[in-house]
Amino acid sequence: MKLVKLIANLGYGSRKDVTQLFRAGRITDADGEVLYADDVVPYENIRVDEEPLDPPPGLVLMMNKPLNITCSRKDPGRVVYDLLPPRYNVRSPVLSSVGRLDRDTTGLLLFTDDGALLHRIISPKAQVSKVYEATLAQDLRGDEGELFASGTMMLESEKEPLAPAKLDVLGRRYARLTVTEGRYHQVRRMFAAAGNNVETLQRISVGSLTLGQLPIGEWRVLDASDVALIFAL
C-alpha cells in the first residue's frame, strides 16, 4: 500500500491532508530523513511529526471501561470512543468494540479492527468465558449456583435456555459469575430471574485475559501473546 493511503487509513487525515504532511516535511524515517510519498519504508521506521505511527491494521486493544460511558458511537452522553485518540475513530478498517458493556457496567472491554477476530471472540462456538463480579441488592439464597449451572435456565422473552454458568459466592451480596454467552444484559437478567438485582457489575476477564493493573478509564494495545490469552482455557 502506498504511504499516502496507509497513513490516511490510520486516521491522520484525508489523502489530501497526508499529501500536505509529506510536502511540509513532517513525515520522516526514524533517523529524521524526510520521506516522499513513493518511498518504500518499513512500517516501524515511519514517523509523523517525529512520532511513530499508530499500530497498523490488526489492532486489538483493551480498555478498563468506566461507569456511565456508553458502548456506542452515537449517544447524547459520553461514549467509549471519547476515551481513545481521535484518530482511532476514523481509522480504516473501522475499530469496533467486541460486544458491549452497558452504561452501568465497568471493566474489561476489547476493541479491534479485525472483523474475523471479532467474530471469533463473540461466536458461541468459541465458548470464550467472560467473568463478572456483581454486588447484589439482597442476600444470596444459596440455590443460585445450581440454577445457573443447570443449562435449563430460561430468561424472559428468550427461546433457548442459557448455557451453564459458574457462580462463585464471595459474600452474602457479592458474587463472581462466569458465562460463555453474550446475551443482552445477561448477568443482570440472570440475577433478576433468581429474585435479586445487580447494584454494581464489573467484567474482570475475557478468557484468561485480565485487566491486570490497568487503571479505570485507561487502555492499552494488546500483543499476540495477550490475544492468545483470550482463547486460553
ABEGO torsion letter per residue (X at the ends): XBAAAAAAAAGAEBAAAAAAAAAAGABBBAAGBBBBAABBBBAAABBBGGBBBBBBBGBBBBBBBBBGBBBBABBABBBAAAABBAAAAABOBBBBBBEBBBAABBEBBBBBABAAAAAAAABAAAGBBBBBBBBBABBBAGAAAAAAAAGABBBBGBABBBBBBBBBBABAABBBBBBABABBGAAAAAAAAAGBBBABBBBABBEABBAEABBBGBBBBBBAAAAAAAABX
